[in-house]
Amino acid sequence: MNFKEELLNAHKRILPYIHQTPVLTSHLLNDLAGAELFFKCENFQKMGAFKMRGAANAILQLSGAQKLKGVVTHSSGNFAQAVSLAAKSCGIKAYIVMPKNAPKVKKEAVIGYGGIVIESESTPVAREQKAEEVVNETGATFIHPSNDIPVIIGQGTATMELLNLHPNLNFVLAPVGGGGLIAGTALAAHYFGKNCQTIAGEPLKVNDAYRSFKSGVIESNESTNTIADGLRTQLGTNNFPIIQKYVSDIICVSEPEIIEAMKLIWERLKIVVEPSSAVAFAAVLHDKIRFKNKKIGIILSGGNVDLANLPF
Amino acid sequence: MNFKEELLNAHKRILPYIHQTPVLTSHLLNDLAGAELFFKCENFQKMGAFKMRGAANAILQLSGAQKLKGVVTHSSGNFAQAVSLAAKSCGIKAYIVMPKNAPKVKKEAVIGYGGIVIESESTPVAREQKAEEVVNETGATFIHPSNDIPVIIGQGTATMELLNLHPNLNFVLAPVGGGGLIAGTALAAHYFGKNCQTIAGEPLKVNDAYRSFKSGVIESNESTNTIADGLRTQLGTNNFPIIQKYVSDIICVSEPEIIEAMKLIWERLKIVVEPSSAVAFAAVLHDKIRFKNKKIGIILSGGNVDLANLPF
């Protein structure tokens, strides 16, 4: 597959369906980090997260026959909303498998974007089975939140936009959870940067990607006990080889480091980002020596937070 | 005084010292309000609030002899930081009279921007006396946070920028506290809008401006018990006549209305604004019938909040 061409085509394809989000800077945060930081604000993306890019890119490539039957995914987070909104924008149905015990507010958000909520038991296996059932019953096309190539490519377009504005970045950092964003980011940095290294930030408490990166096989997490709720998932068979090939390193950060980075972003950039978004910035602060005086792009992945449940 | 010319000159004068802040929109908030909303994001202004505009405009008009002796103001809020930063940008001294019991974080912020903190007792009278003492001792020029004409004119430049992008606004709304922002806003709307009405939002609990507007004399507040901590002050002799002449109405909003409006801005625009900033949007939601289908500019005045002390 010609990833460079795929990325270029994806960006053209999704442009009418996404925001070209702004890039923010802060003298104070630069001073604090000892580096020059460029924050790519996907919290301002449609539905509030980068996931819109990958969902739109996957849905827009369906055939007419596939579009008639709709799409299905399992997610209780941003990808559920992204698929719902992207499908609605294309006039097609979106079936979203969500665990019975998912918060009401998340189900309502999906319904608000036009998605059809299908309840399942809450185990990963039960959710996958239910999604399969929906595929069999409706003929809808299954879209994986982080492991489908069109999704991975779509997520990479955020970094393309960032490099278009700031072509000389030395590093681009993004959080790693399921692996779709970091794989897309790494491809974009490889094909559109000038020796731009991609580094992932990961919560120490769910550092399956770090361990996978070291061991060479996809590892799992035993607990999901991190505030960065978007990063509790594990890598997939499609994105892992891309990560192995194109990501330079994965930096693990503690929960207090994530919260401190999130607080700095809120206080200094005056923007609302979700905890997962703060992980990449936390990684920069964790390893200041490596990043000293470098130009660094940071993907702020999303801004969908529960204000009633903040860590400060 | 030719206010139109003053506004134009002020904008040119301060442009190297301020950010031309972005204007954000949201389909969802438009639907909720039943109107077309344009949020002027002064939370992204230097030091985090519109106050930078007025402080810069006042300081930049000082004579060379005045600049040598510096400036003095009394404020424990955004104006203290604004004067400190604007003075620093011009290479002059700023003496900031702050109550002894002001939070340490606020004193540190002023010092961080290069201001010299002078402590006083916490009553308004003691603060004014201390400022007078500093004037007598140092020869510094006193700048009032909301009642000096150059400050009022400087604050109006936010609305000039907004109308430059969106010339056909039917209304522009801003919060009213000391009266500097709303007076400047009203002048800008009068001279640069097309029949653009200026309306103030004010917390019901400190509605001195509303009562002054109705009675024709400057009224005071008996309590300062509102979450909108930037709006506890009262009108001044210079801004009140401007408000009487150019402001169409003042809408009072309750504390729950302010908190709800603030929450909507955080959740939907993904930006951090201080409670005072939410008052103008709360006023739009308070009187939906008046604003139905209108184009409305809303000045989001600032983003300096204490994250450890949020209302949700």
Interface residues (C-beta under 8 A of the other chain):
Chain A: P22 N43 F44 G48 K263 W266 E267 K270 I271 V272 V273 G303 L307 A308 L310 F312
Chain B: P22 N43 F44 G48 K263 W266 E267 K270 I271 V272 V273 G303 L307 A308 L310 F312
